[in-house]
Amino acid sequence: MEYEIKHLGKFKYVEEGAGEPLVLLHGLFGALSNFKDLVDHFKVTHKVYIPMLPLFDLTILDTTVSGLAKYVTKFIDAMGFDKVHLLGNSLGGHVGLVYTLKHQEKVKTLTLTGSSGLFENGMGETYPKRGDYEYIRKKTELTFYDPKMATKELVDEVYSITNNRLKVLKIIALAKSAIRHNLGDELQDIRVPTCLIWGKNDTITPPMVAEEFQKLIPNSELHWVDKCGHAPMMEVPEDFNKILDAFLEKHKG
């Protein structure tokens, strides 16, 4: 899969399809391949955008959930979007929540899958062990219900990130920021229609997190995906796309 990376000023992004804008926000180890099936499906009905979040390019002080949300704000403004459908996985969901809380007038719908913002199990206190490929492989497998989803290509990608000392510091900074930036007291302010799509076997943001999100976000609906971990759009793309299709169809036009 090769998407053309477009540039606008300092922004790098993927743009596919035509229709209302659907903006996808990736997580800490979010490769473009994570969204392949989603992009291929929704580019028929929407203009799908994936901004490349500057996880490793911000100053250490700005390497926070809020820093990434500011980047998304500037991206959406630069693209001239009036109303967007926003979707975020893992840390990307957290960034989407922070953006939505500040710019509800710009968000038509919000979709969260495996989102941080309330509670998340990180990679553990010992993470990351630089140079330990087997350790990284096992940790990557924990993202999924089916460990075979952690392909060599995916593990190699995570391994290369965790073998870079500066990138490791940025990952730790973002993970700590996500834990500190708990949104429990603010979620009741979200009025945007919100779709929660959750893997029943997610061990990173377990099912109780999804239930808490649904309880706290007024206009939200929760959909479970069985035999699925932290990245439903990768692991069970057909089920994920079907749920998202029905949700977006309700809120189009």
C-alpha angles and dihedrals in degrees: 000000000000121000121186110248108221126201132215112172106304093344124104117191148149119242121189135165134357136275136056111358116263110189118199121203117199129210134240095291095025112150121185087248088069089073100037098112092041093052093045091052101042100039085080092064105020142035099248120207129187111187111202101238112222095235092156102027105065123090112267089253091055094043091105139106088260091049090055091046089055089052090052089049091054092045094052091046092048091051090051095233116170099187126008137187102228124203127179135180122204109321087005089062090053090051089048091052093051090048092048094050089057099037109030090148089065097049121082096178136356124212121190127189121178088344125179118216100102108035137340138172106231126206088282133263093286094055130150109031105186115222096013103117096175091053091051091048092054092046091050090050089057088067089071140052088222108050090204087074086074094084122189089253091055094045090048089053094051090043093054091052094048091048091063111085096208092048090050090054090050092049091051090048091052093045091051091046090053091052093047095044097071112172098195094117095047106044094086087068093065110104097170117111103261130198119199114198110183138178110234088217098048107138096178097056099013125209092267087065091058091048090051091049090052092049093049102040107072102208098040137125126198125215124186126213114201124222090017136121136198100318109049094167087063102035101041104014096163093055091042094050092047092055093045092046092056092046095049091044089059091054105039128119 
